[in-house]
Amino acid sequence: MASGRGKPIVALEWDARNLRVAYAVWQKKSIEIRKAFTVPIPSEVDRQDAAKLGAFIRAQLDEQDVHVRRAIVDIARDQAILSTLKLPGNAPDELPDMVQYQIGKDLPFALADAAVDFAVPSSGLGEALVPVSVAAVRNEYVEHARAVCAAAGLKLDRIGLRPFANRLAVCRMMGDTMPETVLFIDVGPALMEVDVITPTTLAFSRAASVMVPKSLAGQGSLRVIGPVREGEGAIPTAGPEPAVISAERVVDGLILEVMRSVEAYRTTVAGLNITHAIVAGDVGVEESLQEELQRRFGYTVELYNPASTFQWAPDEGAAAVGFPAVLGLILGEETDRLHHFDFLHPKEAVSQTQAQLRKAPRLVGWAAFIVISLGVLYWANFSDDQVRIRQLNGDIRQLSDKQKEKEDFIKLVDAIRAFDRNDDRVWLDEIYHLVMALPEGEDKIVLDRLDADDKNDRIVIKTRAKDGQVGPQIVELLGGYVRPGAKTAMFDAEPGSVKQSGTPAGRYPIAQDYYVEVKPDGFRPPVVDDGGQAPTPPQPDRPSRPSPGESELDQR
């Protein structure tokens, strides 16, 4: 099965000088690389310090607006012991045991101190003997990668092998036009990698130390996010880097290591014929190396360009000449785990007992499903309890219908009662008593309008007054009014906002509304006497009329 197709992921790798990042998401039928960038690692960031390197990675992801949880990284060729074993391809479950037994004899350190994984060629399963690539990586490298991702706030999903990621990137780039054997050269600031690749496997891989001055890196080959400051990306060497090293000297050193690698591979393969080569890297000497390989060996040499792999424009692909490893890691997410490396989750042997135990839950599950289904079928159709349940359900439906009829009737009664309550209100009576409660003098206040608000069951009084002192007195008068035959005050008044009009002084510049609520006051209407005449209702006590020039408010 593929590792994690469908989930966004970020692939990371770092060398002595740069951090490379590729952020990918899966579409319906293809992978989309949303962003790929390389950043110089400042000199103050120690690559061996997981916390500092992780914090630097986190800062770059945030700056580029890359917000993803899953990450994959690779192990460089110089950090892994890589060999090829001829093992039976028709027993894949037994391969982990055979690999552990064979590789344990060749390691220069204890098997317990390493993570060991292997990859089987995609065309090798089922054959009697297949070339199985086996790699061992010290646990300290695995733990360092895990710690770096944790410090960057990422969940590490897989640790791959860099040469295998490069192989996958090259195979996808060349597609059906790939020759039988391809020489791949990846140039870094301190190390170069030389691989011999076939369409199905990594036939040979070697790392060599070749120092490339930072001064040779050109903007045409290196995609840099942000400025490069003096002293950043220093290469750790035994002594200071020479001030001037020509590109010709660097290319000669690279050519020498290519020749050594090819000759080392020729000793294991008779009649080796290499006609095609791919050059990758972002240190500024890739084009010169391409020309020199063509001139000296007659190879057809290309620069790595993944434009056809991801449907990019050719210029976009050319800018990714240094990205085969991170892009190969992402392409590996679509590959069955048997065909690539994962030092975070190495392939382990599955015993016969474990295989039977894995199948057991499925068998138990099917048996339980059949038994439960038969039991439910019998219980649902033939048990006495089910017959009784069906009868009760019928009774419940009948009662529910009757309950609905009763609820509809209650709603109708409530509506009639509400109409009656609203119809009892005779606003003329309330307005009459309201006027009786208000002062009769018009020297300080003028009544502009009375409105009956049926919706809120209140009366709205609109007034104008000479000054703002009248409002509290009005509220006090209304709140203290008790009509004849009542036990408590009839009104509860609340003043509205005060508005200053533009009328001249001496008129009534203060406009204010009052919201008067009619309260239950225990009023009992007078009883009609035997003569059929209602007794004259007692009149409320009213203050005497104010003298000219004196209002009722002045009297109070």
Disulfide bonds with the S-S distance in Angstrom:
none
